[in-house]
Amino acid sequence: MNPSPYPAPFNSAHGRARIVKILLVVGAIAAGVSLLAETFSLLFPPPTDEQDIADNAVGAAVALIVLLVALFELIVYVSTVVFFLMWLYRAADNVRAFDKWRRLEHSPGWAVGSFFIPFINLVVPYRAVREVWQKSGLPDEATLAEPSPPASFPAWWTFWLLSSFAGNISMRLAFNENVSPDTATKVSMVAGILSIVAALYAYLVVDSIDERQEATSEKLRLGGFAEPPPPPTDLSMPSVRPESSAV
């Protein structure tokens, strides 16, 4: 399919990027609070089946706090995923506005959809995000080879995969009756630490692509409208010379 002779419109993803970064920060803070609550749960275990809540009020309170923080984390996580994918779709779609002849190996739809396909989601989403950064520069930037993204990109993906694996293991252990609650809590704490690091690197990735696209759109003058012509400086009425009467 040949590219369109007309450049695609540029729709700034800056607003969506800002929301994603806020959610990433909130999620990291929530994970930190969760780590603190889980630490207290190791010191003050929840009531056992043989105990009454009144016999272990502190442990029951800590268990309730852990549950509420986990629920809040889940809400923030789902919101972050939704807005991240919305931002990624628009950012990938903006690449066409920078160079109509530049081809994407990963379309905006494929960049988003690849996150939901098993095994493919281990590699393709990272390549799609990296490609968005590489092709968000000026058209003549990649004359010889595509530029390399910052080190935060592979670091983000590494910690994202590690936190995902640790989170899956933690969930399985939590529902396994043969595993002690302390062991499940410690694995959950490791997953929480990895998720905080992944969120911090994800913040840098989103910020890097956002700044790169905004800078390119400004250099190519894609983000604004043409300025109206300046008003005339001479507002005096033109003089009208009377026609000479016929003799």
C-alpha positions as CSV (number, residue, x, y, z in Angstrom):
1,M,0.0,0.0,0.0
2,N,1.5,3.3,-1.1
3,P,1.5,6.1,1.5
4,S,-0.9,8.9,1.1
5,P,0.4,12.0,-0.8
6,Y,-1.1,14.1,2.0
7,P,0.5,14.2,5.4
8,A,-1.5,12.8,8.3
9,P,-2.7,15.3,10.9
10,F,-0.8,15.7,14.1
11,N,-2.9,15.2,17.2
12,S,-0.7,16.0,20.3
13,A,-0.6,13.2,22.8
14,H,0.8,15.5,25.5
15,G,-2.4,15.5,27.5
16,R,-2.6,11.8,27.6
17,A,1.0,11.5,28.4
18,R,0.5,13.8,31.4
19,I,-2.3,11.6,32.7
20,V,-0.2,8.4,32.3
21,K,2.7,10.0,34.2
22,I,0.4,11.0,37.0
23,L,-1.1,7.6,37.3
24,L,2.4,6.0,37.2
25,V,3.5,8.2,40.1
26,V,0.3,7.4,42.1
27,G,0.7,3.7,41.4
28,A,4.3,3.8,42.6
29,I,3.2,5.6,45.8
30,A,0.4,3.1,46.3
31,A,2.9,0.2,45.9
32,G,5.2,1.8,48.5
33,V,2.3,2.0,50.9
34,S,1.4,-1.6,50.2
35,L,5.0,-2.6,50.9
36,L,4.8,-0.9,54.3
37,A,1.4,-2.5,55.1
38,E,2.8,-6.0,54.1
39,T,5.8,-5.4,56.4
40,F,3.4,-4.8,59.3
41,S,1.5,-7.9,58.3
42,L,4.6,-9.9,58.8
43,L,5.0,-8.4,62.3
44,F,1.4,-8.6,63.2
45,P,-0.1,-11.6,61.4
46,P,-3.9,-11.6,60.7
47,P,-6.2,-13.6,63.0
48,T,-6.2,-17.4,62.4
49,D,-9.4,-19.5,62.1
50,E,-9.2,-20.4,65.8
51,Q,-8.8,-16.7,66.9
52,D,-11.4,-14.1,67.4
53,I,-11.0,-10.7,65.9
54,A,-11.0,-9.2,69.4
55,D,-8.1,-11.4,70.3
56,N,-5.9,-10.0,67.5
57,A,-7.3,-6.6,66.8
58,V,-4.0,-5.2,65.5
59,G,-3.5,-8.1,63.0
60,A,-7.1,-7.7,61.8
61,A,-6.6,-4.0,61.3
62,V,-3.4,-4.5,59.4
63,A,-5.0,-7.2,57.2
64,L,-7.9,-4.8,56.4
65,I,-5.4,-2.0,55.4
66,V,-3.5,-4.5,53.2
67,L,-6.8,-5.4,51.5
68,L,-7.9,-1.8,50.9
69,V,-4.5,-0.8,49.6
70,A,-4.4,-3.8,47.2
71,L,-7.9,-2.8,45.9
72,F,-6.7,0.8,45.4
73,E,-3.6,-0.5,43.6
74,L,-5.8,-2.6,41.3
75,I,-7.9,0.4,40.3
76,V,-4.9,2.6,39.6
77,Y,-3.2,-0.3,37.7
78,V,-6.3,-0.8,35.4
79,S,-6.6,3.0,34.9
80,T,-2.9,3.2,34.0
81,V,-3.1,0.4,31.5
82,V,-6.1,2.0,29.8
83,F,-4.6,5.5,29.5
84,F,-1.2,4.1,28.6
85,L,-2.6,2.2,25.6
86,M,-4.7,5.3,24.6
87,W,-1.5,7.4,24.7
88,L,0.5,4.8,22.8
89,Y,-2.1,4.6,20.0
90,R,-2.1,8.3,19.5
91,A,1.7,8.6,19.7
92,A,2.2,5.8,17.2
93,D,-0.4,7.4,14.9
94,N,1.5,10.8,15.0
95,V,4.6,9.3,13.4
96,R,2.9,9.6,10.0
97,A,2.5,13.3,10.5
98,F,6.3,13.7,10.7
99,D,7.1,12.0,7.5
100,K,4.4,10.6,5.1
101,W,6.9,8.3,3.4
102,R,8.1,6.8,6.7
103,R,6.7,3.2,7.2
104,L,5.9,1.7,10.6
105,E,6.6,-1.9,11.2
106,H,4.1,-1.8,14.0
107,S,0.8,0.0,13.3
108,P,-0.9,1.9,16.1
109,G,-3.5,-0.9,16.4
110,W,-0.9,-3.6,16.5
111,A,1.2,-1.7,19.0
112,V,-1.8,-1.8,21.4
113,G,-3.1,-5.2,20.5
114,S,0.3,-6.9,20.9
115,F,0.1,-6.4,24.7
116,F,-2.8,-8.9,24.9
117,I,-1.4,-11.8,22.8
118,P,0.5,-14.5,24.8
119,F,4.2,-14.9,24.0
120,I,4.1,-12.1,21.5
121,N,3.6,-9.7,24.4
122,L,7.0,-10.6,25.6
123,V,8.8,-8.9,22.7
124,V,6.5,-7.0,20.3
125,P,5.2,-4.3,22.6
126,Y,8.7,-3.2,23.5
127,R,9.7,-3.1,19.8
128,A,6.6,-1.0,19.0
129,V,7.3,1.5,21.8
130,R,10.9,1.7,20.7
131,E,9.9,2.3,17.1
132,V,7.6,5.2,18.1
133,W,10.5,6.9,19.8
134,Q,12.9,6.2,16.9
135,K,10.5,7.6,14.2
136,S,9.2,10.6,16.2
137,G,12.2,12.7,15.1
138,L,12.7,14.8,12.1
139,P,12.5,13.1,8.7
140,D,16.2,13.4,7.9
141,E,17.3,12.2,11.3
142,A,17.5,8.5,10.3
143,T,19.4,8.9,7.0
144,L,21.8,6.1,7.7
145,A,20.3,4.2,10.6
146,E,17.5,4.5,13.2
147,P,18.8,6.3,16.4
148,S,19.0,4.2,19.6
149,P,16.5,5.1,22.3
150,P,17.7,6.0,25.8
151,A,18.8,3.3,28.3
152,S,15.5,3.8,30.2
153,F,13.7,1.9,27.4
154,P,15.3,-1.6,27.9
155,A,15.4,-1.0,31.6
156,W,11.6,-0.4,31.7
157,W,10.8,-3.5,29.7
158,T,13.1,-5.7,31.8
159,F,11.6,-4.6,35.1
160,W,8.1,-4.7,33.6
161,L,8.5,-8.4,32.6
162,L,10.1,-9.2,36.0
163,S,7.3,-7.5,37.9
164,S,4.7,-9.3,35.8
165,F,6.3,-12.7,36.4
166,A,6.7,-12.0,40.1
167,G,3.1,-10.8,40.4
168,N,1.8,-13.9,38.7
169,I,3.8,-16.1,41.1
170,S,2.6,-14.1,44.1
171,M,-1.0,-14.5,43.0
172,R,-0.6,-18.3,42.6
173,L,1.0,-18.6,46.0
174,A,-1.7,-16.5,47.7
175,F,-4.3,-19.1,46.7
176,N,-2.1,-22.1,47.5
177,E,-3.0,-23.6,50.9
178,N,0.3,-25.4,51.0
179,V,2.3,-22.2,51.1
180,S,2.6,-20.2,54.3
181,P,1.2,-16.7,54.3
182,D,4.6,-15.3,55.2
183,T,6.1,-16.8,52.1
184,A,3.3,-15.4,49.9
185,T,3.7,-12.0,51.5
186,K,7.4,-11.9,50.9
187,V,7.0,-12.8,47.2
188,S,4.3,-10.1,46.9
189,M,6.8,-7.6,48.4
190,V,9.4,-8.5,45.8
191,A,6.8,-8.0,43.1
192,G,5.9,-4.7,44.6
193,I,9.5,-3.5,44.5
194,L,9.9,-4.5,40.9
195,S,6.7,-2.8,40.0
196,I,7.9,0.5,41.5
197,V,11.1,0.4,39.5
198,A,9.2,-0.5,36.4
199,A,6.8,2.4,37.0
200,L,9.7,4.9,37.4
201,Y,11.3,3.7,34.1
202,A,7.9,3.8,32.4
203,Y,7.6,7.4,33.4
204,L,10.9,8.2,31.7
205,V,9.8,6.3,28.6
206,V,6.5,8.2,28.3
207,D,8.2,11.5,29.0
208,S,10.9,10.9,26.5
209,I,8.5,10.1,23.6
210,D,6.2,12.9,24.6
211,E,9.1,15.5,24.6
212,R,10.5,14.2,21.3
213,Q,7.1,14.4,19.5
214,E,6.3,17.8,20.8
215,A,9.8,19.1,19.8
216,T,9.4,17.6,16.3
217,S,5.9,19.0,15.8
218,E,7.2,22.4,16.8
219,K,10.1,22.3,14.4
220,L,7.8,21.2,11.6
221,R,5.1,23.6,12.7
222,L,2.5,21.0,13.0
223,G,1.0,21.9,16.3
224,G,-0.6,25.3,15.7
225,F,-2.5,27.3,13.1
226,A,-1.2,29.8,10.7
227,E,-1.0,33.3,12.1
228,P,-3.4,35.9,10.6
229,P,-1.9,38.7,8.6
230,P,-0.9,41.8,10.5
231,P,-3.4,44.7,10.5
232,P,-2.7,47.6,8.2
233,T,-0.7,50.4,9.8
234,D,-2.1,53.2,7.6
235,L,-5.8,53.6,8.5
236,S,-6.3,56.9,6.6
237,M,-8.9,57.0,3.9
238,P,-7.4,57.1,0.4
239,S,-7.7,60.4,-1.3
240,V,-10.1,60.7,-4.2
241,R,-9.1,63.0,-7.0
242,P,-12.1,64.7,-8.6
243,E,-12.5,64.0,-12.3
244,S,-11.7,66.9,-14.5
245,S,-14.8,68.3,-16.2
246,A,-15.0,68.0,-19.9
247,V,-14.4,71.3,-21.7
